[in-house]
Amino acid sequence: MAFFITNGFAQIKVIGSETNYPVSYATISFGNGQGIFADEEGVFVFTKKRYPNVDSLYISALGFKDLTIATSNLSKMLYLDTETNTLDEVVILTTLNRKYKKEILKPYLDDDYYKCWLPTIESEIAVFFPNEDEKLKKITSISFPITLESRDWNKRKRSNADKRKFSTLFKVKFYKNKQGKPGQPLTYSNIVFRATEKNGDEFELDVSEYNLIIPDGGFFVSLQVLGYTDDYGKLLPNKKYKEIKTKTGIVKIPTNFRPLLPFTDKITTHRTFIKRIFINGNDWVQFKKGNGIESGLLRNNLNNYGVGMRFNVYKDE
């Protein structure tokens, strides 16, 4: 077997076939609702001992063709071919050398634990931002609301209570609006950030370098937890699910990661969508009652994750 073995684990690296560069944070799906991620260097750990019932892996990443491979044929290097139709749209920078006005859509913050989404690696959350007029607009930053947890539950309502520590890596994607759901990516850039309790109740992500122009039909921004990191921001080999013994066998429950994400009832329209990323071909589902989603948030009319945004509105030439 062509495994590189370290401490009993097989380290496998995902590489772009044309560039020979690592494919950072590639998605490794097992096809049964479970999966893992490669780290920044494109490396992930897989052994039959750790995942005994997995026969095939489905590898995917923005800008690359999907790869399906049997676990019996794994080698220490997996190569992804570039998707030919994934070139970013080119924005002529001279069109942005105009006067502009800065606009802010504030995030919806809440420190109530019972109004929060518990992030799992199997889920991706996308929030829709409509485009209200035909003016040219460039996204400069996105603000993600975060709920911090107190170390002492009895002191959770005190603003000065010590907060539970975490260091979590998130992946952010931008999508065009396709008939009311997330469609093609606005950019194929790999955008990640690390959040800790020191960031407070929101994380503002600067995206000005990506030249993200808001399409006429609006856009979606999504958030996906990759897992916990070490103190230097390196992704750890997180356990993606807990195994609970029952009378009928072992049940795998997705692991919840911190921080919590507060939902709100202050937005009148249903702008939030979710999907389980490790199920092949799974479509986006609007986070709304009647869509087959079991959630206490919906029962309390907490329909949206209240992401904020800063953007520039350019004056007409």
Short mmCIF file of the C-alpha atoms (twelve columns), coordinates in Angstrom:
data_MODEL
# 
_entry.id   MODEL 
# 
loop_
_atom_site.group_PDB 
_atom_site.id 
_atom_site.type_symbol 
_atom_site.label_atom_id 
_atom_site.label_alt_id 
_atom_site.label_comp_id 
_atom_site.label_asym_id 
_atom_site.label_seq_id 
_atom_site.Cartn_x 
_atom_site.Cartn_y 
_atom_site.Cartn_z 
_atom_site.pdbx_PDB_model_num 
ATOM 1   C CA . MET A 1   0.000   0.000  0.000   1 
ATOM 2   C CA . ALA A 2   1.255   3.442  -0.926  1 
ATOM 3   C CA . PHE A 3   0.515   5.110  2.397   1 
ATOM 4   C CA . PHE A 4   2.829   7.443  4.248   1 
ATOM 5   C CA . ILE A 5   2.495   6.179  7.805   1 
ATOM 6   C CA . THR A 6   3.095   8.361  10.859  1 
ATOM 7   C CA . ASN A 7   2.164   7.107  14.322  1 
ATOM 8   C CA . GLY A 8   -0.159  4.563  12.754  1 
ATOM 9   C CA . PHE A 9   -2.012  7.058  10.582  1 
ATOM 10  C CA . ALA A 10  -2.037  7.375  6.806   1 
ATOM 11  C CA . GLN A 11  -1.399  10.931 5.626   1 
ATOM 12  C CA . ILE A 12  -2.730  11.660 2.153   1 
ATOM 13  C CA . LYS A 13  -2.140  14.881 0.228   1 
ATOM 14  C CA . VAL A 14  -4.494  16.503 -2.312  1 
ATOM 15  C CA . ILE A 15  -2.644  18.314 -5.120  1 
ATOM 16  C CA . GLY A 16  -3.639  20.284 -8.211  1 
ATOM 17  C CA . SER A 17  -2.570  18.242 -11.241 1 
ATOM 18  C CA . GLU A 18  -1.536  21.292 -13.313 1 
ATOM 19  C CA . THR A 19  0.265   23.293 -10.643 1 
ATOM 20  C CA . ASN A 20  1.449   20.599 -8.208  1 
ATOM 21  C CA . TYR A 21  0.320   22.978 -5.441  1 
ATOM 22  C CA . PRO A 22  -1.626  21.676 -2.433  1 
ATOM 23  C CA . VAL A 23  -5.417  22.014 -2.597  1 
ATOM 24  C CA . SER A 24  -6.106  23.646 0.757   1 
ATOM 25  C CA . TYR A 25  -9.170  22.574 2.746   1 
ATOM 26  C CA . ALA A 26  -10.488 20.167 0.119   1 
ATOM 27  C CA . THR A 27  -13.684 18.339 1.133   1 
ATOM 28  C CA . ILE A 28  -13.299 14.585 1.663   1 
ATOM 29  C CA . SER A 29  -16.759 13.019 1.639   1 
ATOM 30  C CA . PHE A 30  -17.443 9.395  2.572   1 
ATOM 31  C CA . GLY A 31  -20.802 9.381  0.781   1 
ATOM 32  C CA . ASN A 32  -22.772 8.451  3.900   1 
ATOM 33  C CA . GLY A 33  -23.337 11.876 5.385   1 
ATOM 34  C CA . GLN A 34  -19.878 11.939 6.968   1 
ATOM 35  C CA . GLY A 35  -16.561 13.377 5.917   1 
ATOM 36  C CA . ILE A 36  -13.441 15.338 6.791   1 
ATOM 37  C CA . PHE A 37  -11.349 18.191 5.415   1 
ATOM 38  C CA . ALA A 38  -7.804  18.492 4.214   1 
ATOM 39  C CA . ASP A 39  -5.723  21.098 6.042   1 
ATOM 40  C CA . GLU A 40  -3.966  24.146 4.599   1 
ATOM 41  C CA . GLU A 41  -1.297  21.903 3.042   1 
ATOM 42  C CA . GLY A 42  -3.924  19.660 1.425   1 
ATOM 43  C CA . VAL A 43  -3.233  16.840 3.896   1 
ATOM 44  C CA . PHE A 44  -5.825  14.608 5.541   1 
ATOM 45  C CA . VAL A 45  -5.629  11.412 7.580   1 
ATOM 46  C CA . PHE A 46  -7.420  8.233  6.526   1 
ATOM 47  C CA . THR A 47  -7.048  4.599  7.583   1 
ATOM 48  C CA . LYS A 48  -9.385  1.614  7.272   1 
ATOM 49  C CA . LYS A 49  -8.970  1.077  10.996  1 
ATOM 50  C CA . ARG A 50  -10.329 4.551  11.692  1 
ATOM 51  C CA . TYR A 51  -13.045 4.389  9.014   1 
ATOM 52  C CA . PRO A 52  -13.701 0.638  8.545   1 
ATOM 53  C CA . ASN A 53  -16.973 0.928  6.602   1 
ATOM 54  C CA . VAL A 54  -15.819 3.455  3.993   1 
ATOM 55  C CA . ASP A 55  -15.228 2.013  0.513   1 
ATOM 56  C CA . SER A 56  -14.933 5.205  -1.555  1 
ATOM 57  C CA . LEU A 57  -13.871 8.816  -1.116  1 
ATOM 58  C CA . TYR A 58  -15.345 11.788 -2.959  1 
ATOM 59  C CA . ILE A 59  -12.876 14.663 -3.181  1 
ATOM 60  C CA . SER A 60  -14.056 18.160 -4.114  1 
ATOM 61  C CA . ALA A 61  -12.773 21.735 -4.030  1 
ATOM 62  C CA . LEU A 62  -13.741 25.024 -5.621  1 
ATOM 63  C CA . GLY A 63  -12.184 25.353 -9.067  1 
ATOM 64  C CA . PHE A 64  -11.463 21.627 -9.497  1 
ATOM 65  C CA . LYS A 65  -13.253 18.630 -10.958 1 
ATOM 66  C CA . ASP A 66  -14.597 16.155 -8.399  1 
ATOM 67  C CA . LEU A 67  -12.604 12.984 -7.858  1 
ATOM 68  C CA . THR A 68  -14.072 9.630  -6.804  1 
ATOM 69  C CA . ILE A 69  -11.631 6.950  -5.697  1 
ATOM 70  C CA . ALA A 70  -11.952 3.561  -4.014  1 
ATOM 71  C CA . THR A 71  -10.189 3.350  -0.662  1 
ATOM 72  C CA . SER A 72  -8.455  0.200  -1.911  1 
ATOM 73  C CA . ASN A 73  -6.724  2.356  -4.566  1 
ATOM 74  C CA . LEU A 74  -5.559  5.198  -2.337  1 
ATOM 75  C CA . SER A 75  -2.032  6.513  -2.643  1 
ATOM 76  C CA . LYS A 76  -0.194  9.170  -0.657  1 
ATOM 77  C CA . MET A 77  -0.901  11.747 -3.411  1 
ATOM 78  C CA . LEU A 78  -4.303  12.483 -4.956  1 
ATOM 79  C CA . TYR A 79  -4.463  14.815 -7.971  1 
ATOM 80  C CA . LEU A 80  -7.412  17.067 -8.869  1 
ATOM 81  C CA . ASP A 81  -7.865  18.431 -12.387 1 
ATOM 82  C CA . THR A 82  -8.763  22.088 -12.874 1 
ATOM 83  C CA . GLU A 83  -12.351 22.854 -13.868 1 
ATOM 84  C CA . THR A 84  -12.026 24.718 -17.174 1 
ATOM 85  C CA . ASN A 85  -15.087 26.936 -16.739 1 
ATOM 86  C CA . THR A 86  -14.181 28.280 -13.288 1 
ATOM 87  C CA . LEU A 87  -12.240 31.409 -14.192 1 
ATOM 88  C CA . ASP A 88  -13.155 34.351 -11.987 1 
ATOM 89  C CA . GLU A 89  -14.998 37.191 -13.641 1 
ATOM 90  C CA . VAL A 90  -12.543 39.992 -14.383 1 
ATOM 91  C CA . VAL A 91  -13.414 43.403 -12.984 1 
ATOM 92  C CA . ILE A 92  -11.636 46.253 -14.757 1 
ATOM 93  C CA . LEU A 93  -10.090 48.189 -11.911 1 
ATOM 94  C CA . THR A 94  -10.373 51.524 -13.700 1 
ATOM 95  C CA . THR A 95  -14.141 51.317 -13.287 1 
ATOM 96  C CA . LEU A 96  -13.611 51.419 -9.507  1 
ATOM 97  C CA . ASN A 97  -11.551 54.614 -9.553  1 
ATOM 98  C CA . ARG A 98  -14.651 56.668 -8.801  1 
ATOM 99  C CA . LYS A 99  -16.019 58.341 -5.750  1 
ATOM 100 C CA . TYR A 100 -18.070 56.076 -3.536  1 
ATOM 101 C CA . LYS A 101 -20.151 56.052 -0.419  1 
ATOM 102 C CA . LYS A 102 -19.564 53.537 2.349   1 
ATOM 103 C CA . GLU A 103 -22.644 51.618 3.470   1 
ATOM 104 C CA . ILE A 104 -23.098 49.339 6.486   1 
ATOM 105 C CA . LEU A 105 -25.620 46.576 7.163   1 
ATOM 106 C CA . LYS A 106 -25.158 45.737 10.825  1 
ATOM 107 C CA . PRO A 107 -25.181 42.108 12.036  1 
ATOM 108 C CA . TYR A 108 -27.837 40.869 14.450  1 
ATOM 109 C CA . LEU A 109 -26.123 39.993 17.721  1 
ATOM 110 C CA . ASP A 110 -27.500 37.961 20.611  1 
ATOM 111 C CA . ASP A 111 -25.907 36.347 23.656  1 
ATOM 112 C CA . ASP A 112 -28.801 33.996 24.421  1 
ATOM 113 C CA . TYR A 113 -27.502 30.414 24.108  1 
ATOM 114 C CA . TYR A 114 -31.010 29.146 23.358  1 
ATOM 115 C CA . LYS A 115 -31.242 31.271 20.196  1 
ATOM 116 C CA . CYS A 116 -28.138 29.810 18.595  1 
ATOM 117 C CA . TRP A 117 -27.230 27.402 15.833  1 
ATOM 118 C CA . LEU A 118 -24.749 24.730 16.923  1 
ATOM 119 C CA . PRO A 119 -22.220 24.482 14.060  1 
ATOM 120 C CA . THR A 120 -21.301 21.045 12.738  1 
ATOM 121 C CA . ILE A 121 -18.793 20.215 10.036  1 
ATOM 122 C CA . GLU A 122 -21.480 18.494 7.983   1 
ATOM 123 C CA . SER A 123 -23.450 21.739 7.516   1 
ATOM 124 C CA . GLU A 124 -22.982 24.913 5.479   1 
ATOM 125 C CA . ILE A 125 -25.102 28.015 6.164   1 
ATOM 126 C CA . ALA A 126 -25.725 30.613 3.424   1 
ATOM 127 C CA . VAL A 127 -27.341 34.038 3.855   1 
ATOM 128 C CA . PHE A 128 -28.888 36.032 0.995   1 
ATOM 129 C CA . PHE A 129 -28.224 39.727 0.406   1 
ATOM 130 C CA . PRO A 130 -30.520 41.332 -2.175  1 
ATOM 131 C CA . ASN A 131 -29.327 44.068 -4.529  1 
ATOM 132 C CA . GLU A 132 -31.690 47.001 -4.089  1 
ATOM 133 C CA . ASP A 133 -30.728 49.052 -7.166  1 
ATOM 134 C CA . GLU A 134 -28.509 49.146 -10.260 1 
ATOM 135 C CA . LYS A 135 -25.602 51.057 -8.707  1 
ATOM 136 C CA . LEU A 136 -22.155 49.437 -8.769  1 
ATOM 137 C CA . LYS A 137 -21.336 47.979 -5.352  1 
ATOM 138 C CA . LYS A 138 -18.205 46.310 -4.018  1 
ATOM 139 C CA . ILE A 139 -18.229 44.178 -0.856  1 
ATOM 140 C CA . THR A 140 -15.469 45.242 1.547   1 
ATOM 141 C CA . SER A 141 -16.181 43.137 4.644   1 
ATOM 142 C CA . ILE A 142 -18.587 40.601 6.126   1 
ATOM 143 C CA . SER A 143 -19.505 40.511 9.830   1 
ATOM 144 C CA . PHE A 144 -20.359 37.124 11.313  1 
ATOM 145 C CA . PRO A 145 -22.245 37.217 14.659  1 
ATOM 146 C CA . ILE A 146 -20.795 35.005 17.395  1 
ATOM 147 C CA . THR A 147 -22.198 34.054 20.791  1 
ATOM 148 C CA . LEU A 148 -19.621 33.514 23.508  1 
ATOM 149 C CA . GLU A 149 -20.197 31.057 26.350  1 
ATOM 150 C CA . SER A 150 -19.301 31.709 29.961  1 
ATOM 151 C CA . ARG A 151 -17.051 29.219 31.715  1 
ATOM 152 C CA . ASP A 152 -19.435 29.237 34.664  1 
ATOM 153 C CA . TRP A 153 -23.044 28.621 33.580  1 
ATOM 154 C CA . ASN A 154 -24.384 30.435 36.669  1 
ATOM 155 C CA . LYS A 155 -22.516 33.581 35.601  1 
ATOM 156 C CA . ARG A 156 -23.579 33.461 31.944  1 
ATOM 157 C CA . LYS A 157 -25.590 36.701 32.152  1 
ATOM 158 C CA . ARG A 158 -22.660 38.715 33.460  1 
ATOM 159 C CA . SER A 159 -20.820 40.716 30.820  1 
ATOM 160 C CA . ASN A 160 -17.502 40.376 32.660  1 
ATOM 161 C CA . ALA A 161 -17.706 36.593 33.143  1 
ATOM 162 C CA . ASP A 162 -14.764 34.541 31.863  1 
ATOM 163 C CA . LYS A 163 -15.537 33.136 28.425  1 
ATOM 164 C CA . ARG A 164 -15.050 29.573 27.287  1 
ATOM 165 C CA . LYS A 165 -11.982 29.390 25.066  1 
ATOM 166 C CA . PHE A 166 -12.038 28.152 21.468  1 
ATOM 167 C CA . SER A 167 -9.986  28.452 18.300  1 
ATOM 168 C CA . THR A 168 -12.071 27.493 15.268  1 
ATOM 169 C CA . LEU A 169 -11.340 27.648 11.562  1 
ATOM 170 C CA . PHE A 170 -14.135 28.716 9.203   1 
ATOM 171 C CA . LYS A 171 -14.421 28.680 5.421   1 
ATOM 172 C CA . VAL A 172 -16.338 31.417 3.606   1 
ATOM 173 C CA . LYS A 173 -17.857 31.215 0.112   1 
ATOM 174 C CA . PHE A 174 -19.721 33.718 -2.057  1 
ATOM 175 C CA . TYR A 175 -22.414 32.571 -4.488  1 
ATOM 176 C CA . LYS A 176 -24.498 34.162 -7.198  1 
ATOM 177 C CA . ASN A 177 -28.270 34.035 -6.823  1 
ATOM 178 C CA . LYS A 178 -29.730 31.265 -8.976  1 
ATOM 179 C CA . GLN A 179 -33.514 31.269 -8.844  1 
ATOM 180 C CA . GLY A 180 -33.552 32.080 -5.151  1 
ATOM 181 C CA . LYS A 181 -30.796 29.644 -4.102  1 
ATOM 182 C CA . PRO A 182 -26.985 29.754 -4.007  1 
ATOM 183 C CA . GLY A 183 -25.637 29.188 -7.529  1 
ATOM 184 C CA . GLN A 184 -22.208 29.607 -9.114  1 
ATOM 185 C CA . PRO A 185 -19.383 30.971 -6.919  1 
ATOM 186 C CA . LEU A 186 -18.598 34.678 -7.167  1 
ATOM 187 C CA . THR A 187 -14.942 33.834 -6.575  1 
ATOM 188 C CA . TYR A 188 -12.900 30.642 -6.486  1 
ATOM 189 C CA . SER A 189 -10.457 32.089 -3.978  1 
ATOM 190 C CA . ASN A 190 -9.936  30.038 -0.843  1 
ATOM 191 C CA . ILE A 191 -11.206 32.286 1.974   1 
ATOM 192 C CA . VAL A 192 -10.773 31.115 5.568   1 
ATOM 193 C CA . PHE A 193 -10.520 32.776 8.967   1 
ATOM 194 C CA . ARG A 194 -9.853  31.723 12.534  1 
ATOM 195 C CA . ALA A 195 -12.152 32.933 15.304  1 
ATOM 196 C CA . THR A 196 -11.409 32.865 19.032  1 
ATOM 197 C CA . GLU A 197 -13.209 34.122 22.115  1 
ATOM 198 C CA . LYS A 198 -10.998 37.235 21.901  1 
ATOM 199 C CA . ASN A 199 -12.890 38.411 18.795  1 
ATOM 200 C CA . GLY A 200 -15.918 39.301 20.902  1 
ATOM 201 C CA . ASP A 201 -19.496 38.947 19.672  1 
ATOM 202 C CA . GLU A 202 -18.741 39.322 15.952  1 
ATOM 203 C CA . PHE A 203 -15.933 38.576 13.526  1 
ATOM 204 C CA . GLU A 204 -15.405 41.107 10.761  1 
ATOM 205 C CA . LEU A 205 -13.740 39.548 7.726   1 
ATOM 206 C CA . ASP A 206 -12.020 41.938 5.306   1 
ATOM 207 C CA . VAL A 207 -12.690 40.770 1.724   1 
ATOM 208 C CA . SER A 208 -11.791 43.974 -0.128  1 
ATOM 209 C CA . GLU A 209 -8.875  42.294 -1.930  1 
ATOM 210 C CA . TYR A 210 -11.189 39.887 -3.798  1 
ATOM 211 C CA . ASN A 211 -13.003 42.573 -5.866  1 
ATOM 212 C CA . LEU A 212 -16.426 41.120 -5.076  1 
ATOM 213 C CA . ILE A 213 -18.979 43.099 -7.083  1 
ATOM 214 C CA . ILE A 214 -22.594 42.538 -6.029  1 
ATOM 215 C CA . PRO A 215 -24.535 40.985 -8.946  1 
ATOM 216 C CA . ASP A 216 -27.860 42.441 -10.101 1 
ATOM 217 C CA . GLY A 217 -29.765 39.541 -8.538  1 
ATOM 218 C CA . GLY A 218 -27.989 39.769 -5.198  1 
ATOM 219 C CA . PHE A 219 -25.642 37.197 -3.676  1 
ATOM 220 C CA . PHE A 220 -25.215 34.622 -0.919  1 
ATOM 221 C CA . VAL A 221 -22.377 34.426 1.587   1 
ATOM 222 C CA . SER A 222 -21.875 31.095 3.338   1 
ATOM 223 C CA . LEU A 223 -20.116 29.934 6.469   1 
ATOM 224 C CA . GLN A 224 -18.756 26.447 7.039   1 
ATOM 225 C CA . VAL A 225 -16.856 25.261 10.107  1 
ATOM 226 C CA . LEU A 226 -13.703 23.295 9.299   1 
ATOM 227 C CA . GLY A 227 -12.800 22.377 12.877  1 
ATOM 228 C CA . TYR A 228 -10.685 23.420 15.830  1 
ATOM 229 C CA . THR A 229 -7.112  24.625 15.413  1 
ATOM 230 C CA . ASP A 230 -3.979  24.754 17.502  1 
ATOM 231 C CA . ASP A 231 -2.641  28.046 18.895  1 
ATOM 232 C CA . TYR A 232 -0.974  28.779 15.559  1 
ATOM 233 C CA . GLY A 233 -4.134  28.353 13.479  1 
ATOM 234 C CA . LYS A 234 -3.288  24.922 12.059  1 
ATOM 235 C CA . LEU A 235 -6.329  22.703 11.575  1 
ATOM 236 C CA . LEU A 236 -6.412  19.793 14.020  1 
ATOM 237 C CA . PRO A 237 -7.634  16.258 13.144  1 
ATOM 238 C CA . ASN A 238 -11.020 16.880 14.767  1 
ATOM 239 C CA . LYS A 239 -13.441 14.048 15.421  1 
ATOM 240 C CA . LYS A 240 -16.397 14.846 13.197  1 
ATOM 241 C CA . TYR A 241 -18.953 12.785 15.120  1 
ATOM 242 C CA . LYS A 242 -19.550 11.152 18.473  1 
ATOM 243 C CA . GLU A 243 -20.312 7.447  18.699  1 
ATOM 244 C CA . ILE A 244 -23.127 6.591  21.095  1 
ATOM 245 C CA . LYS A 245 -24.002 2.978  21.907  1 
ATOM 246 C CA . THR A 246 -27.706 2.110  21.732  1 
ATOM 247 C CA . LYS A 247 -29.708 -1.105 21.882  1 
ATOM 248 C CA . THR A 248 -29.759 -1.242 18.086  1 
ATOM 249 C CA . GLY A 249 -26.067 -0.478 17.632  1 
ATOM 250 C CA . ILE A 250 -23.718 2.499  17.467  1 
ATOM 251 C CA . VAL A 251 -25.248 5.815  16.414  1 
ATOM 252 C CA . LYS A 252 -23.017 8.553  15.007  1 
ATOM 253 C CA . ILE A 253 -23.966 12.057 16.160  1 
ATOM 254 C CA . PRO A 254 -22.282 15.073 14.495  1 
ATOM 255 C CA . THR A 255 -19.944 16.945 16.822  1 
ATOM 256 C CA . ASN A 256 -20.966 20.516 17.661  1 
ATOM 257 C CA . PHE A 257 -18.207 23.082 17.400  1 
ATOM 258 C CA . ARG A 258 -17.837 26.455 19.104  1 
ATOM 259 C CA . PRO A 259 -18.558 29.325 18.757  1 
ATOM 260 C CA . LEU A 260 -22.350 29.310 18.652  1 
ATOM 261 C CA . LEU A 261 -24.058 31.276 15.870  1 
ATOM 262 C CA . PRO A 262 -27.012 33.448 16.997  1 
ATOM 263 C CA . PHE A 263 -30.196 33.408 14.900  1 
ATOM 264 C CA . THR A 264 -32.735 36.220 14.847  1 
ATOM 265 C CA . ASP A 265 -36.449 36.893 14.316  1 
ATOM 266 C CA . LYS A 266 -35.829 40.521 13.307  1 
ATOM 267 C CA . ILE A 267 -35.590 39.784 9.558   1 
ATOM 268 C CA . THR A 268 -39.024 39.423 7.985   1 
ATOM 269 C CA . THR A 269 -37.971 37.385 4.927   1 
ATOM 270 C CA . HIS A 270 -36.399 33.914 4.930   1 
ATOM 271 C CA . ARG A 271 -32.856 34.652 3.752   1 
ATOM 272 C CA . THR A 272 -31.010 31.722 5.323   1 
ATOM 273 C CA . PHE A 273 -30.329 28.413 3.551   1 
ATOM 274 C CA . ILE A 274 -28.572 25.272 4.768   1 
ATOM 275 C CA . LYS A 275 -27.177 22.080 3.287   1 
ATOM 276 C CA . ARG A 276 -25.328 18.980 4.423   1 
ATOM 277 C CA . ILE A 277 -22.119 19.142 2.450   1 
ATOM 278 C CA . PHE A 278 -21.084 15.496 2.818   1 
ATOM 279 C CA . ILE A 279 -24.139 14.114 1.063   1 
ATOM 280 C CA . ASN A 280 -23.418 13.970 -2.663  1 
ATOM 281 C CA . GLY A 281 -25.814 16.005 -4.772  1 
ATOM 282 C CA . ASN A 282 -27.611 17.466 -1.767  1 
ATOM 283 C CA . ASP A 283 -29.405 20.704 -2.588  1 
ATOM 284 C CA . TRP A 284 -29.738 23.870 -0.573  1 
ATOM 285 C CA . VAL A 285 -32.825 24.067 1.634   1 
ATOM 286 C CA . GLN A 286 -34.402 27.301 2.789   1 
ATOM 287 C CA . PHE A 287 -34.358 27.501 6.593   1 
ATOM 288 C CA . LYS A 288 -38.103 27.690 6.965   1 
ATOM 289 C CA . LYS A 289 -40.971 25.828 8.595   1 
ATOM 290 C CA . GLY A 290 -42.447 23.175 6.343   1 
ATOM 291 C CA . ASN A 291 -39.164 22.344 4.600   1 
ATOM 292 C CA . GLY A 292 -38.537 19.161 6.573   1 
ATOM 293 C CA . ILE A 293 -36.057 20.757 9.005   1 
ATOM 294 C CA . GLU A 294 -36.272 19.783 12.661  1 
ATOM 295 C CA . SER A 295 -35.087 22.780 14.669  1 
ATOM 296 C CA . GLY A 296 -36.048 24.514 17.887  1 
ATOM 297 C CA . LEU A 297 -34.962 27.756 16.241  1 
ATOM 298 C CA . LEU A 298 -37.762 27.507 13.679  1 
ATOM 299 C CA . ARG A 299 -40.300 26.671 16.365  1 
ATOM 300 C CA . ASN A 300 -39.390 30.020 17.954  1 
ATOM 301 C CA . ASN A 301 -39.464 31.902 14.622  1 
ATOM 302 C CA . LEU A 302 -35.692 32.386 14.638  1 
ATOM 303 C CA . ASN A 303 -35.434 32.045 10.871  1 
ATOM 304 C CA . ASN A 304 -32.188 33.798 9.969   1 
ATOM 305 C CA . TYR A 305 -28.525 34.010 10.763  1 
ATOM 306 C CA . GLY A 306 -28.089 37.792 10.862  1 
ATOM 307 C CA . VAL A 307 -24.839 38.365 8.980   1 
ATOM 308 C CA . GLY A 308 -23.718 41.983 8.438   1 
ATOM 309 C CA . MET A 309 -21.891 43.617 5.545   1 
ATOM 310 C CA . ARG A 310 -19.878 46.703 4.614   1 
ATOM 311 C CA . PHE A 311 -19.776 47.766 0.984   1 
ATOM 312 C CA . ASN A 312 -18.915 50.694 -1.280  1 
ATOM 313 C CA . VAL A 313 -21.585 52.226 -3.512  1 
ATOM 314 C CA . TYR A 314 -19.930 53.892 -6.514  1 
ATOM 315 C CA . LYS A 315 -21.268 57.041 -8.116  1 
ATOM 316 C CA . ASP A 316 -22.277 56.995 -11.754 1 
ATOM 317 C CA . GLU A 317 -19.664 58.164 -14.232 1 
# 
